[in-house]
Amino acid sequence: MSSSEVIRHLIEGLHSSATPGDDLYSDERTRIKLLGAAQGLVAALTRPDEAVASITHGAGRHMCLQVANDLGLFDLIVSKSRSAHEMASVTGADEKLIVRIMRMMVAVGFVEQSGDGVYSATPMTRVMTLPSVKAGVEHTLEGLDILQSTPEYLKKNGYHLPRTMTDTPFQFARKTELDNHKYYAEVRPETMKTFQVFMDGLYGGPARAPWWTWYPIEDVLAVDSDVAFVDVAGGNGHQTAGLLRAYPGVKSRLIVQDLPEVIEGIKVLDSHIERMPYDFLTPQPETVKGARVFLLSNILHDHPDNVCHTILGNIRAAYDSGPLQDTDLGYDRAGDRSTASATRQRYHDVLPERRS
Ligand SMILES: C[S@@+](CC[C@H](N)C(=O)[O-])C[C@H]1O[C@@H](n2cnc3c(N)ncnc32)[C@H](O)[C@@H]1O
């Protein structure tokens, strides 16, 4: 097929991805199908030089977002449309710098510009004012030196995948022996706080439906037990807080565990939820033994297999007859089967009696 025929075929595919009456944005299945078809069409229409440049210049977009955040430009525009001149006088930045940053923001659709040079808000501008979104932009930019060091790290170690948490591009870049979370907790507590705010909202999500809307947790909570639920490495406890909002009548104990520095940094959490400093590489404390559910949300993907075995092994030694819930299994519903099956395999390796 010629390029033109391929493009025509993709346009037809795009049309047939949506049937009349479909809710094209709110229905997740339809949205993902259309997005895939549209991305295929964009890829076919993109010249090779444009495709490479969009990757190599990507970090520049990220940098502009951070400067816009630091200057509070999204907050300024969300409250009122403004010119670059106005924003320069409010922020003290050079007007030309504001124009350049805003040029990028207009190009990516994060703001709109009218003919008279006035910038106004789009739905993305509003998203950019959310604390978790700002924190996500900042935290991911903070880690760019690790990506930059990765080719050098791999060259030096003969292109082998890391097998431990303490010999990775992170330690190579930051010249530390600590694993990344302990490094942030102990050496850069402010960055750890930003990371936790990021995890509270993950770019303003929901990236996926909250797990308690598709997992039959009410059956578990209905059983009389001392500890109902343990959120292992639960950060600021936003998952447990969401569960409690959905099931406010729960009487049994609900527990959030994380590194001591993270637990101490929790600012707001319902008093029914216990805060427990705990290192998941060590045995689970006696006080959580027999818990009905252990939640691992966004955890196992961070670690090599042997560490996942340790984390899961510590949970296995503590759980009684209750289920072990990893929200990453929810990826099945969003279509990422590879993550789900890799996670399942890890469970099966360490919890063979639960093979289904
Ligand atoms: C990707 S975040 C996930 C947080 C939360 N479960 C969520 O879904 O938002 C990983 C969490 O693991 C915690 N963590 C890392 N190493 C840990 C350890 N050795 N023991 C306990 N928690 C740890 C981090 O502090 C962080 O809160």
The ligand as an SDF file (V2000), in Angstrom:
LIG
                    3D

 27 29  0  0  0  0  0  0  0  0999 V2000
    4.7990    4.8400   43.9380 C   0  0  0  0  0  0  0  0  0  0  0  0
    4.4820    5.2740   45.6080 S   0  0  0  0  0  0  0  0  0  0  0  0
    2.8890    4.5480   45.8770 C   0  0  0  0  0  0  0  0  0  0  0  0
    2.1430    5.2050   47.0150 C   0  0  0  0  0  0  0  0  0  0  0  0
    0.6820    4.7340   47.1810 C   0  0  0  0  0  0  0  0  0  0  0  0
    0.5970    3.3080   47.4370 N   0  0  0  0  0  0  0  0  0  0  0  0
   -0.1480    5.1480   45.9800 C   0  0  0  0  0  0  0  0  0  0  0  0
   -0.6200    4.2850   45.2270 O   0  0  0  0  0  0  0  0  0  0  0  0
   -0.3210    6.3490   45.7780 O   0  0  0  0  0  0  0  0  0  0  0  0
    5.5760    4.1430   46.4370 C   0  0  0  0  0  0  0  0  0  0  0  0
    5.5130    4.2570   47.9470 C   0  0  0  0  0  0  0  0  0  0  0  0
    6.3680    3.2430   48.4990 O   0  0  0  0  0  0  0  0  0  0  0  0
    6.9400    3.7880   49.6690 C   0  0  0  0  0  0  0  0  0  0  0  0
    8.1230    2.9850   50.0160 N   0  0  0  0  0  0  0  0  0  0  0  0
    9.2840    2.8660   49.3250 C   0  0  0  0  0  0  0  0  0  0  0  0
   10.1360    2.0480   49.9410 N   0  0  0  0  0  0  0  0  0  0  0  0
    9.4980    1.6250   51.0620 C   0  0  0  0  0  0  0  0  0  0  0  0
    9.8600    0.7330   52.1080 C   0  0  0  0  0  0  0  0  0  0  0  0
   11.0590    0.1140   52.1270 N   0  0  0  0  0  0  0  0  0  0  0  0
    8.9530    0.4880   53.0770 N   0  0  0  0  0  0  0  0  0  0  0  0
    7.7330    1.1040   53.0600 C   0  0  0  0  0  0  0  0  0  0  0  0
    7.3380    1.9540   52.1070 N   0  0  0  0  0  0  0  0  0  0  0  0
    8.2120    2.2070   51.1140 C   0  0  0  0  0  0  0  0  0  0  0  0
    7.2710    5.2180   49.2570 C   0  0  0  0  0  0  0  0  0  0  0  0
    7.5410    6.0550   50.3430 O   0  0  0  0  0  0  0  0  0  0  0  0
    6.0220    5.6000   48.4820 C   0  0  0  0  0  0  0  0  0  0  0  0
    5.0470    6.1680   49.3090 O   0  0  0  0  0  0  0  0  0  0  0  0
  1  2  1  0
  2  3  1  0
  2 10  1  0
  3  4  1  0
  4  5  1  0
  5  6  1  0
  5  7  1  0
  7  8  2  0
  7  9  1  0
 10 11  1  0
 11 12  1  0
 11 26  1  0
 12 13  1  0
 13 14  1  0
 13 24  1  0
 14 15  1  0
 14 23  1  0
 15 16  2  0
 16 17  1  0
 17 18  1  0
 17 23  2  0
 18 19  1  0
 18 20  2  0
 20 21  1  0
 21 22  2  0
 22 23  1  0
 24 25  1  0
 24 26  1  0
 26 27  1  0
M  CHG  2   2   1   9  -1
M  END
$$$$
